[in-house]
């Protein structure tokens, strides 16, 4: 996983892709940023908005709205 404020600049996008492409395994590879991109994946690497990812991950983990709280 890589994180950047923005990957709008081609140089930043390539810098974030390079280490992920070099890893030959079957784990999911993701780049998180504040961008709302039309591009959702490139070369098998997902490009996701970090806020959307956090909200979705929280739902999957059954987190409540408050930080650090879990539903029981």
GITA-V224315 format. One line per field, one symbol per residue. psi: psi as a letter, one per 20 degrees, with the letter a starting at -180 (. if undefined). Layout:
# GITA-V224315
psi = ???
This chain:
# GITA-V224315
psi = pqpqgqkhphggghhhhghhhionajqppqppriqnqhpiqpkjppoqphgggggghgghjkqahqpjpqq.
